Amino acid sequence: ATVATLLLMASRAGIADAAEGGFPPVVEALQETISRSRPIFDAAPDGPPHGAFYLLGRDCGYASALECQLLFHDISRCPAVAMTGHAFRHGPFEVVDERFQGYVFCPDDAHAVLNRNLARDIETAGGRAHLVGPGAEGPFRTARCAPVFQPLLDIVPIQFAALRLAKDRGIAAGDFGRSYQTDVEIGGEVARRFPVTL
């Protein structure tokens, strides 16, 4: 919602073009993606893996990876690492074994073949790699929309995965624990510590 609001403001200010056709197609695509991704929450969970979830992408897919890293941290309190696909291939790929679980964001862009190949190579090395995006299969397949909005859709399946993992770990949705505790400083002194409610 925050990103959509910023894009709308940029569009109104003449800084950026919101998207072909405006927001109604994006809302429809979001509804379609939510419906398609719902089985991820209803299914038995996959993780957590031995170490951390790896979230891999290039360009706008990397934006999705960064957001989903936060989702795993905040929602299910699981370690997650967001990386670009090419950075992952140069060293971190060596951690792939049967305990590895990754998500490769694959929007319809110039890097789609590279992203698919990365997922294939992870599987060949013994790990698990879910493609996420319009070219994926099953509940990780998102609807297509204007490229500027694709990350809004591509994070939805991971939101469901993080929520399911949180549920199975006994973490209530919206309970962000200690990360939303804050100190208020007034005149150089800490006035009080209080939880931030969302």
C-alpha positions as CSV (number, residue, x, y, z in Angstrom):
1,A,0.0,0.0,0.0
2,T,2.8,2.4,0.8
3,V,4.5,1.8,-2.6
4,A,1.2,2.2,-4.4
5,T,0.6,5.5,-2.6
6,L,4.0,6.8,-3.4
7,L,3.6,5.9,-7.1
8,L,0.2,7.6,-7.2
9,M,1.7,10.8,-5.6
10,A,4.5,10.7,-8.1
11,S,2.1,10.3,-10.9
12,R,0.0,13.2,-9.7
13,A,3.1,15.4,-9.3
14,G,4.1,14.6,-12.9
15,I,7.3,12.8,-11.7
16,A,6.3,9.3,-12.9
17,D,3.7,7.7,-15.0
18,A,1.6,5.5,-12.7
19,A,1.0,2.7,-15.2
20,E,-0.8,1.9,-18.4
21,G,-4.5,2.0,-17.6
22,G,-4.0,3.4,-14.0
23,F,-4.8,1.5,-10.8
24,P,-7.9,-0.5,-11.6
25,P,-6.0,-3.2,-13.5
26,V,-3.5,-3.4,-10.7
27,V,-6.3,-3.9,-8.1
28,E,-7.8,-6.7,-10.3
29,A,-4.4,-8.3,-10.6
30,L,-3.8,-8.1,-6.9
31,Q,-7.2,-9.7,-6.2
32,E,-6.3,-12.5,-8.6
33,T,-2.9,-13.0,-7.0
34,I,-4.4,-13.2,-3.5
35,S,-6.9,-15.8,-4.6
36,R,-4.2,-17.8,-6.4
37,S,-1.8,-17.6,-3.4
38,R,-4.2,-18.5,-0.7
39,P,-3.4,-22.3,-0.8
40,I,0.1,-21.4,0.4
41,F,-1.4,-20.5,3.8
42,D,-3.7,-23.5,3.9
43,A,-1.0,-26.0,3.1
44,A,1.5,-27.6,5.4
45,P,4.5,-25.3,5.8
46,D,7.8,-25.8,4.1
47,G,10.2,-24.4,6.7
48,P,12.0,-23.0,8.3
49,P,15.0,-24.3,6.5
50,H,18.3,-25.3,8.2
51,G,19.8,-21.8,8.0
52,A,17.8,-19.0,6.3
53,F,15.4,-18.5,3.5
54,Y,17.2,-17.1,0.5
55,L,15.2,-14.6,-1.6
56,L,16.8,-13.9,-5.0
57,G,16.0,-11.5,-7.8
58,R,17.3,-9.0,-10.3
59,D,16.1,-5.5,-10.9
60,C,12.4,-5.2,-9.7
61,G,12.7,-8.8,-8.6
62,Y,15.4,-7.7,-6.1
63,A,13.0,-5.1,-4.7
64,S,10.6,-8.0,-4.0
65,A,13.4,-10.0,-2.4
66,L,14.2,-7.2,-0.1
67,E,10.6,-6.7,1.0
68,C,10.1,-10.4,1.5
69,Q,13.2,-10.6,3.7
70,L,11.5,-8.1,6.0
71,L,8.3,-10.2,5.9
72,F,10.1,-13.3,7.1
73,H,11.8,-11.4,9.8
74,D,8.8,-9.4,11.0
75,I,6.0,-11.9,10.5
76,S,7.5,-15.3,11.3
77,R,10.7,-14.3,13.0
78,C,12.8,-16.5,10.7
79,P,16.1,-15.6,9.2
80,A,16.1,-14.6,5.6
81,V,18.7,-13.3,3.2
82,A,17.8,-11.2,0.1
83,M,20.4,-11.1,-2.6
84,T,20.7,-10.4,-6.3
85,G,20.8,-13.5,-8.4
86,H,24.2,-12.7,-9.8
87,A,25.7,-12.0,-6.3
88,F,24.3,-15.4,-5.1
89,R,26.0,-17.2,-7.9
90,H,29.4,-15.9,-6.9
91,G,30.0,-17.7,-3.6
92,P,26.8,-18.1,-1.7
93,F,25.6,-20.8,-4.2
94,E,28.0,-23.1,-2.4
95,V,25.6,-23.3,0.6
96,V,23.0,-25.1,-1.6
97,D,22.3,-28.6,-0.4
98,E,19.1,-30.6,0.5
99,R,18.3,-28.2,3.4
100,F,18.4,-25.1,1.2
101,Q,15.2,-23.3,0.5
102,G,15.0,-20.3,-1.8
103,Y,12.5,-18.1,-3.7
104,V,13.6,-16.7,-7.0
105,F,11.5,-13.7,-8.2
106,C,10.9,-14.0,-11.9
107,P,9.0,-11.0,-13.3
108,D,8.5,-10.9,-17.1
109,D,11.5,-8.9,-17.9
110,A,14.9,-9.2,-19.6
111,H,16.2,-11.3,-16.8
112,A,13.5,-14.0,-16.8
113,V,15.7,-16.6,-18.4
114,L,18.5,-16.0,-16.0
115,N,16.1,-16.3,-13.1
116,R,14.6,-19.5,-14.3
117,N,18.1,-20.9,-14.9
118,L,19.1,-20.0,-11.3
119,A,16.1,-21.8,-9.9
120,R,16.9,-24.8,-12.1
121,D,20.5,-24.9,-11.0
122,I,19.5,-24.7,-7.3
123,E,17.2,-27.7,-7.8
124,T,20.0,-29.6,-9.7
125,A,22.3,-28.9,-6.7
126,G,19.8,-30.5,-4.3
127,G,18.1,-27.5,-2.9
128,R,14.5,-26.2,-3.3
129,A,13.8,-23.1,-5.3
130,H,10.3,-21.7,-5.8
131,L,9.9,-19.4,-8.8
132,V,7.7,-16.4,-7.9
133,G,6.0,-14.2,-10.5
134,P,3.9,-14.4,-13.6
135,G,6.0,-17.2,-15.1
136,A,5.9,-19.4,-12.1
137,E,3.6,-22.4,-11.5
138,G,0.9,-23.1,-8.9
139,P,0.3,-20.7,-6.0
140,F,3.6,-18.8,-6.5
141,R,2.4,-17.6,-9.9
142,T,1.2,-14.0,-9.7
143,A,-0.9,-12.1,-12.1
144,R,0.7,-9.8,-14.7
145,C,0.5,-6.0,-14.5
146,A,2.5,-3.0,-15.5
147,P,6.2,-3.6,-14.6
148,V,6.3,-0.7,-12.1
149,F,3.6,-2.5,-10.0
150,Q,4.8,-6.1,-10.4
151,P,6.7,-6.2,-7.1
152,L,3.4,-5.4,-5.3
153,L,2.0,-8.6,-6.6
154,D,5.1,-10.7,-6.3
155,I,5.4,-10.3,-2.5
156,V,1.9,-11.7,-2.0
157,P,2.7,-15.4,-2.0
158,I,5.6,-14.8,0.4
159,Q,3.3,-12.9,2.7
160,F,1.1,-16.1,2.9
161,A,4.1,-18.3,3.4
162,A,5.4,-16.1,6.3
163,L,1.9,-15.9,7.9
164,R,1.6,-19.7,7.8
165,L,5.0,-20.2,9.3
166,A,4.1,-17.6,12.0
167,K,0.9,-19.5,12.8
168,D,2.7,-22.8,13.1
169,R,5.3,-21.2,15.4
170,G,2.6,-19.7,17.6
171,I,3.2,-16.1,16.6
172,A,0.1,-14.0,16.3
173,A,-0.3,-12.0,13.1
174,G,0.6,-8.4,13.8
175,D,2.7,-9.2,16.9
176,F,6.0,-7.7,15.9
177,G,7.6,-8.3,19.3
178,R,10.6,-6.1,20.2
179,S,11.2,-4.5,16.8
180,Y,8.5,-1.9,17.3
181,Q,9.5,-0.8,20.7
182,T,10.9,2.7,20.7
183,D,12.5,5.3,23.0
184,V,11.3,8.8,22.8
185,E,14.0,11.4,23.4
186,I,13.1,14.8,24.5
187,G,15.8,17.4,25.3
188,G,18.5,14.8,25.4
189,E,16.7,12.5,27.9
190,V,14.7,9.4,27.2
191,A,11.1,10.3,28.2
192,R,9.6,6.8,28.1
193,R,9.6,3.5,26.2
194,F,6.4,2.4,24.6
195,P,5.2,0.0,21.9
196,V,4.3,1.3,18.6
197,T,0.9,0.0,17.6
198,L,0.2,-0.6,13.9
